[in-house]
Amino acid sequence: MRILFTQLWMILSHKSFLWILLFINIFGTVYGYDWYMWQLEITEPKFWIFVPDSPTATLFFCFAIIGWLLKRNFKLMEALALITLVKYGIWAVAMNFLMLAETGSIDPVGWMLIGSHFAMAVQGVLYMRNYRFSGWHIAIAAIWTLHNDVIDYVFGQMPIYHDIMKYSPQIGYFTFWLSIACIVIAIWSLKFRAKSLRMNQ
């Protein structure tokens, strides 16, 4: 099993694969911002940066990949990427399944969103070995993430899913604890890396 994981990591960390992953995430980021364009048109400009959550998460990851290709670590981007990829990946999957439970069906775009956002969360976790962020980077990323929750659910800038907007208080509560869970994952990642370094010394 260890050999299998080693071979998988060799593929995931290969420069050619990272280039492919970068282009996929660039495409997803551009598509995501375009998808949010209609909501941005009805949003006050001061909230624009907080509205397109998922494409901003993949944008953070794009910068992280660029760093790896340059043999560098953009540590804040890595912390932001891990927390937000897992958070908004899981969040979108949950919201689309809630839509399915509420309406009895979702369209092909909904299924595409489920698949693509699940992949977002997975890639955030798969590249934990590459992250070099510190506790300070996690703290800044945590502030960004929780502040975004406040903007979304206190100031009403959450992604608009018309059929489930009546559940906004419950969704906001779920989102807050999802944010906390993802911050904990980042802290666990940092501690696991520190433990691994001590064991290898």
N, C-alpha and C positions, 0 to 999 in steps of 0.2 A: 504493500500500500504506500509506503514511504517513497519507493521508487516511482510509483505512479504520480504522486504529488510533485516530486522533483521534476519529472518530465513535463507535467502540466505547467509548472512555474517557468520552465525554460521556454515554453511556447508563449506564455502570457507576457514574459519580460523581454522577449526578442524584439529588437528594434523594428523589424518589419511589421510585426503584429501591433506594436504600439502606434505606428503610423496609421495602420488601418483603423485602430480603435479611435485615434484622434479624429480622423475624417468622419467616422460614424457619429462621434459626439458633436462635431461641428455641425454636421447635417441636422442632427436632432435638436441642437441648440437653436439653429436658424428656424427650423420648423416650429419649435416651441414658441419662440417669440412671435412668429407669424400667427400661430394659433391664438395667442393672447391679444392680438392687435385690436379685435373688436371690443374687448374689455378695457384696454388702455384708452380707447377713444372716448369712453364714458367715465374715465377716472381722472381725478384731479392730478395735474403733473407732479405735485409733491409726493404722491404715492406711487408713481410709476415704477420705481426701482423695486418695490415690494410686491408687485402684482404677479409677474411671471416667475413663479417659484421654481418650477421644474427646469426650465431652460437655464436659469441662473445657476442651478446646481450643476448641470452638465457643463456650463461655461467654466465654473471653478475647476471641474475635473479636466477640462481641456488645458487649462494653465498648468495643472499638476503633470499631465502627460508631457507637455512641452518641456517642463523642467527635467523630467526623466530622460527625454531624448537628448537634452543638453548636458546630461549627467549632473544635474543640479536638483535641489529640492526647494520648491516654492512652498515653504512649510505652512503658511497661513492658508494658501489655496488648498493644500492637502487636507487640513483640518476642516475647512469649510466644505470641501467636496465629500469627505466621508460622512459627516453629519447630515448634510442636506440631500445627498444622493439616497442614503438609506431612508431618511425621513420622508421625502416627497415621493420616492419610489413606492414605499409601502402605503403612503397616504392615498396616492392616486389609485392603486389597486383596490384599496378598501372602499374608496368612494365609488368606483365603478361597480363593484359588487353590491354596494348599497343601492345604487341606481337599479341594478338588476333585480334586487329584492323588492324595491319600491314599485317598479314599472312592469316587471315581468319579462323584460327583454332589454338588450342594449344593442346598438348598431355595430357594424364592423369597425368603425373608428374607435368605439369603446373597447372592443377586444384588442385592437392595436395598441391603445393606451395602456391596457393591462399588461400586455407583453413587454412593451418598451419600458414602462416604469418598473416592472419587476426586474428587468435587465439592468436598469439604473442602480437599484439597490444591490444587486449581485456584484456588479463591477466595483462598487464602492468597497465592498467587503473583500473581494478577491485580491485587491492591491494593497492590503494592509501591510504586507512585507516591505512595500516601498515608502511608506509614510515615515517622515522624520520630524513631525511636529512635536512641540513641547507643550507643557501645561498652559503656558501663556497663550499659545495659538488656540488651544481648545477653549480657553476662557473667552477670547475674542469671538470665536466661532459660535460659542454658546450664547453670548450676548446678541449677536446678529440673529441667530435662529429664534430665540425667545422674543426679541423685539419684533421680529417679523410676525410672530403669532399675535402679539398685541395689535399690530397694525391690521392684521387680517380680521380678528374677531372682536376687537373693541371699536376699531374705526371702519369695519365693514368692507375690507378690501380682499376678502377671501376669493378664491376661484369660484365662478358662478356655475353651479349645477342646478338649474331651475327646479327639477323634480325633488330635490332633497334639501332645498334651502330652509325648509321648515324645521329641519333638524340642526340648524346652525349652532345653538348652544351646546348640544351633545357632541357635534363634530369639533367645536372649539375645545371642549374638554379632552376629547380623544387626542387631538392634535398636540395640545400642551404636553400630555404624558408621553406621546410618541417622541416629541422633541427631547424630553428628559431621557428617554431610553436611548436615543441616538447619541446624546452627549455622553452617557454612561459607556456606550460602545467605544467611543473615541478614547475615553479615559482607560478602559480596559485594554485597548490596543496599545496605548502608551506604556502601561504597566507590564503588559506581556512582552513588549520589545525590550524594556529595561531588564526584565528577568532573563530573557534569552541572552542578552549581552553579558550579564553576570555569569551565566552558566558556561558561556564560550570563552571566558577569560582564563 
